[in-house]
Amino acid sequence: MADHINPVEASHALDNIELRRRQIVAEIDVPAWYWWGLALGWLGLGLLTAFTNPWVVLVATLGFGAAHSAVATRVIDGRHRSSQLSVRSEVVNRHVPALVIGFLIALIGVTIGIALIADGLGAPQPGLIASVLVAIAALIGGPQLMTFVRRRAERSERR
């Protein structure tokens, strides 16, 4: 009925399955453009804070938040790093959106903290200083967060 598979063929097949599994886990990510857009938006808000009146900053902040929420709902689940492949939800931790949102909330807190410290030290444009530092943190920390998610997925898939 079924042909017997020799040990070499079986080992090769298992190695191939492991390679494909790693390739799928490597696809767990938020698109790079998301982190760049977030950083540029943060920087833009900092520039507005430095050079316009508070009402413009308020409207821009609300606009940035609305635009972010429209985009984020489609990409922060970690399943759509590229348009070539969508990772199944069973492979990606269901907490990825919460981790990304938590990271964003932490960035808001860091922005406020840095701006308050810079203002207390008498630095010019404390909001701009804070936004530059937090934009850099988003560009570095966002991909690092997703590396953590991929490592966690790798470990859970091996169980």
C-alpha positions in Angstrom: 0.0 0.0 0.0 2.5 2.6 1.1 6.2 2.6 0.2 8.6 2.6 3.1 10.7 5.7 3.4 14.4 5.2 4.2 15.9 7.1 7.1 17.9 9.4 4.8 14.7 10.5 2.9 12.8 10.9 6.2 15.6 13.0 7.7 15.7 15.2 4.5 11.9 15.6 4.6 12.0 16.6 8.3 14.8 19.1 7.6 12.8 20.6 4.8 9.7 20.9 7.1 11.9 22.7 9.7 13.3 25.0 7.1 9.8 26.0 5.9 8.6 26.5 9.4 11.5 28.8 10.2 10.7 30.7 7.0 7.1 31.2 8.1 8.1 32.3 11.6 10.5 34.8 10.0 7.5 36.4 8.3 6.0 37.4 11.6 6.5 41.1 11.7 5.0 44.5 11.3 6.0 46.1 8.0 9.0 48.3 8.2 7.1 51.2 6.7 4.8 51.2 9.8 7.7 52.0 12.1 9.1 54.7 9.8 5.6 56.2 9.5 5.2 56.2 13.2 8.6 57.8 13.7 8.0 60.5 11.0 4.6 61.2 12.5 6.1 61.6 16.0 8.8 63.8 14.6 6.2 65.9 12.7 4.2 66.4 15.8 7.4 67.5 17.6 8.1 70.0 14.8 4.6 71.4 15.0 4.9 71.7 18.8 8.1 73.8 18.3 6.9 76.1 15.5 3.1 76.4 15.6 0.3 77.3 18.0 -1.2 74.7 20.3 -4.5 74.4 18.4 -2.6 73.3 15.3 -0.8 70.7 17.4 -4.0 69.5 18.9 -5.7 69.1 15.4 -2.6 67.4 14.0 -2.4 65.1 17.0 -6.0 64.0 16.5 -5.4 63.6 12.8 -2.3 61.5 13.4 -4.1 59.4 15.9 -7.0 58.8 13.5 -4.7 58.0 10.6 -2.6 55.7 12.8 -5.7 53.8 14.1 -6.9 53.3 10.5 -3.6 51.8 9.4 -2.6 50.0 12.6 -5.7 47.8 12.7 -4.5 46.2 9.5 -0.8 45.7 10.3 0.0 45.5 14.0 -1.1 41.8 14.3 2.3 40.7 13.0 0.8 38.6 10.2 1.5 40.9 7.2 5.2 41.7 7.0 5.0 41.7 3.3 2.3 41.3 0.7 3.8 38.0 -0.4 2.6 36.0 2.6 0.1 36.3 5.4 1.0 34.2 8.4 -1.9 32.2 9.9 -3.2 33.5 13.1 -2.5 30.2 14.9 1.3 30.8 14.3 1.3 34.4 15.5 0.8 35.1 19.2 -2.7 36.7 19.6 -1.1 39.2 22.0 1.0 40.9 19.3 -1.4 43.9 18.9 -1.5 44.4 22.7 2.3 44.3 22.8 2.5 46.9 20.0 -0.2 49.1 21.6 1.6 48.8 24.9 4.8 49.8 23.2 3.1 52.9 21.8 1.7 53.8 25.2 5.2 53.5 26.7 6.5 55.8 23.9 3.8 58.4 24.9 4.9 58.2 28.5 8.6 58.5 27.5 7.7 61.5 25.3 6.0 63.3 28.1 8.8 62.4 30.6 11.6 63.6 28.3 9.8 66.8 27.5 9.2 67.5 31.2 12.8 66.8 32.0 14.1 68.9 29.1 11.8 71.7 30.1 12.9 71.5 33.7 16.5 71.8 32.5 15.6 74.8 30.5 16.3 73.3 27.2 14.9 75.0 24.2 12.0 73.2 22.4 11.6 70.3 24.9 8.7 68.8 22.8 10.9 68.6 19.7 13.8 67.1 21.7 11.4 64.5 23.1 9.9 63.7 19.7 13.3 63.2 18.1 14.4 60.8 20.8 11.2 58.9 20.8 11.1 58.7 17.0 14.6 57.0 17.2 13.3 54.7 19.9 10.3 53.7 17.7 12.7 52.9 14.8 14.9 50.8 17.0 12.4 49.4 19.6 9.6 48.4 17.2 11.7 45.9 15.2 13.3 44.7 18.5 9.8 44.0 19.8 9.0 42.0 16.8 12.2 40.1 17.1 11.1 39.1 20.6 7.7 38.0 19.2 9.4 35.8 16.5 11.7 34.2 19.1 8.7 33.5 21.2 6.8 32.0 18.3 9.9 29.9 17.4 9.9 28.4 21.0 6.2 27.8 21.1 6.3 26.0 17.7 8.9 23.6 18.9 6.8 22.3 21.7 
